[in-house]
Amino acid sequence: INLGSVLMGMSSPSSFGNLTDNLKASLNNKSAEEIIQEATKIKEEKVKEAERIKQEQLEREKKEALEEIKKLEDKKAYAEQSKEELKKIEIISAQFKQVENKYISQKEPAIKLVVKNTTNKAISRIYCMGTVRSTGREIPWIKETFNYIISGGLESGETATWYLAPNMFSKWGTVDVPKDAILEVEVVEIEGADNKSIASTLDFTEKDNTKLQNLKAKYEIK
């Protein structure tokens, strides 16, 4: 019996050498039928082992996915909770304009905000999403974040007027905005007297939300 030809029919070229080495000792002086049975048994064991490894990998991936889902759900819950707290920072009025500079061609952007703190905490810093748009236009001229460190802070119940000067080399200064455009301001994060975040929606992004929905759909989680 040609051991090599029998084994070649039972395995791929890449595994032929390993099978030959493993079987030589146990297949000596055996009949063709016994050799085929032995090779078939080994092949079945290899298939079972591959299936076991694949199942372990799937279970590991699912475990990691469930952990990721939990983290994203926690971030989403915090963002939703933060939205309610951030609503307590009232933007009474918001104005934006670009002022001509006589020395350089670049315009100087200026933001005027009137803000009231109706939370029960003092605020040391505020982060906002500013959107400059024209009535009737779907796409805004500018949509950028900005932040302001409040000198002396903004105590609970206080109202303040701030004059801010965004970077003139950012979109605030480089985009040519019509004079009739309006500024909409959304507060996205606030820090307290200890300079630590009190509430924030920045950590849970649209990318996070898409990833969360995809993972839940993949593993059929409602």
C-alpha positions in Angstrom: 0.0 0.0 0.0 1.3 3.4 -1.0 0.9 5.4 2.2 1.6 8.7 0.5 -1.0 8.3 -2.2 -3.7 7.4 0.3 -3.0 10.4 2.5 -2.7 12.7 -0.5 -6.3 12.0 -1.3 -7.4 12.6 2.3 -5.7 16.0 2.8 -4.6 19.2 1.2 -1.0 19.7 0.1 -0.3 22.1 3.0 -1.3 19.5 5.6 0.1 16.4 3.8 3.5 16.6 5.4 2.1 16.9 9.0 -0.3 14.0 8.4 2.4 11.8 7.1 4.6 12.4 10.1 1.8 11.8 12.5 0.6 8.6 10.9 3.7 6.8 9.9 4.2 5.3 13.4 0.6 4.2 13.9 -0.1 2.9 10.3 2.8 0.5 9.8 1.6 -3.0 8.9 -2.0 -1.9 8.6 -4.4 -2.7 5.7 -5.6 -0.2 3.2 -9.0 -0.1 4.9 -7.5 0.4 8.3 -5.3 3.3 7.0 -8.3 5.0 5.4 -10.3 4.6 8.6 -7.5 6.1 10.6 -7.0 9.0 8.2 -10.8 9.6 8.1 -10.9 9.7 11.9 -8.0 12.2 12.1 -9.6 14.4 9.5 -12.9 14.4 11.4 -11.1 15.3 14.6 -9.4 18.2 12.8 -12.7 19.4 11.5 -14.2 19.3 15.0 -11.2 21.1 16.4 -11.6 23.8 13.8 -15.2 24.2 14.6 -14.4 24.4 18.3 -11.8 27.1 17.7 -14.3 29.0 15.5 -17.0 28.8 18.1 -14.7 30.0 20.9 -13.7 33.0 18.6 -17.4 33.8 18.0 -18.2 33.7 21.7 -15.1 35.9 22.5 -16.2 38.4 19.9 -19.8 38.4 21.3 -18.5 39.0 24.8 -16.3 41.9 23.6 -19.3 43.3 21.7 -21.6 43.1 24.7 -19.0 44.9 26.8 -18.7 47.6 24.1 -22.5 47.9 23.9 -22.6 48.4 27.7 -20.0 51.2 27.5 -21.8 52.9 24.6 -25.2 52.6 26.4 -23.6 54.2 29.5 -22.2 57.1 27.4 -25.5 57.6 25.7 -27.4 57.6 29.0 -25.0 60.2 30.4 -25.4 62.3 27.3 -29.2 62.2 27.6 -29.0 63.1 31.2 -26.5 65.9 30.4 -28.9 67.4 27.9 -31.4 68.2 30.6 -28.8 69.9 32.8 -27.3 71.8 29.8 -30.8 73.3 29.1 -30.4 75.1 32.4 -27.7 77.3 30.8 -30.0 79.7 29.0 -28.7 81.5 25.9 -30.8 84.7 26.1 -29.3 86.2 23.0 -26.5 85.3 20.5 -25.0 87.6 17.9 -22.2 87.1 15.3 -20.5 89.5 13.0 -17.3 89.8 11.0 -15.4 93.1 11.3 -13.2 94.4 8.6 -9.5 94.9 9.6 -7.8 97.9 8.0 -4.4 96.3 8.3 -5.1 92.9 6.9 -7.6 91.4 4.5 -8.7 88.8 7.0 -12.0 89.7 8.8 -12.2 89.6 12.6 -15.0 87.4 13.9 -16.9 88.5 17.0 -19.5 86.7 19.1 -21.8 88.4 21.7 -23.6 86.1 24.1 -26.0 86.9 27.0 -26.2 83.8 29.2 -28.0 82.9 32.4 -27.0 80.1 34.7 -30.1 78.4 36.1 -28.3 75.3 37.4 -27.5 75.0 41.1 -23.8 75.1 40.5 -21.2 77.7 39.6 -19.8 77.4 36.1 -16.1 78.0 35.3 -16.1 77.1 31.6 -18.6 76.6 28.9 -18.4 74.7 25.6 -20.8 75.5 22.8 -21.7 74.4 19.2 -22.2 77.5 17.1 -24.2 77.4 13.9 -24.3 80.4 11.6 -27.1 80.2 9.0 -29.3 82.2 6.8 -33.1 81.9 6.8 -34.3 79.6 4.1 -30.9 77.9 3.6 -30.6 74.3 4.7 -26.8 74.2 4.9 -25.2 76.6 7.5 -22.3 78.9 6.7 -20.4 77.8 9.8 -20.9 75.0 12.3 -18.0 75.0 14.8 -17.4 74.5 18.5 -16.0 77.2 20.7 -15.4 77.5 24.4 -15.0 80.2 27.0 -13.2 80.3 30.4 -15.3 82.5 32.5 -13.3 85.0 34.6 -14.7 84.8 38.1 -17.1 82.1 37.0 -20.9 82.3 36.5 -22.7 81.6 39.8 -26.1 80.0 40.1 -28.8 82.5 39.1 -26.4 84.9 37.5 -26.7 86.5 34.0 -23.7 87.6 32.1 -22.8 89.2 28.7 -19.7 87.9 27.0 -17.8 89.3 24.0 -15.8 86.5 22.4 -13.2 86.6 19.6 -12.9 83.3 17.8 -9.7 82.6 15.8 -9.8 84.7 12.7 -8.0 82.0 10.7 -10.6 79.4 11.5 -14.0 79.1 9.7 -15.3 81.9 11.9 -13.0 84.3 10.0 -12.3 82.7 6.7 -15.9 82.0 5.6 -17.7 85.0 4.0 -20.9 85.2 6.0 -23.9 87.4 4.9 -24.7 90.2 7.3 -28.3 88.9 7.8 -27.1 85.5 9.0 -28.0 84.4 12.5 -26.1 82.6 15.2 -27.6 79.6 17.0 -25.8 78.4 20.1 -26.1 75.0 21.8 -24.3 74.4 25.1 -22.6 71.0 24.8 -20.5 71.0 28.0 -20.0 72.9 31.3 -17.3 72.7 33.9 -17.8 73.5 37.6 -15.7 75.4 40.1 -13.2 72.5 40.3 -12.7 72.7 36.5 -14.3 69.2 36.1 -17.1 68.5 33.8 -20.6 68.8 35.2 -22.5 67.7 32.1 -21.4 67.0 28.5 -22.8 65.6 25.3 -19.4 65.6 23.6 -18.4 62.0 24.6 -21.3 60.3 22.7 -20.9 61.2 19.0 -22.9 60.3 15.9 -20.2 57.8 15.2 -20.8 56.2 18.6 -24.5 56.0 18.0 -24.1 54.3 14.6 -21.7 51.8 16.1 -24.1 51.1 18.9 -27.0 50.5 16.6 -24.9 48.3 14.3 -23.7 46.1 17.2 -27.2 45.8 18.7 -28.6 44.8 15.3 -25.8 42.2 14.7 -26.5 40.5 18.0 -30.3 41.1 17.9 -30.4 43.2 21.0 -33.3 45.6 21.5 
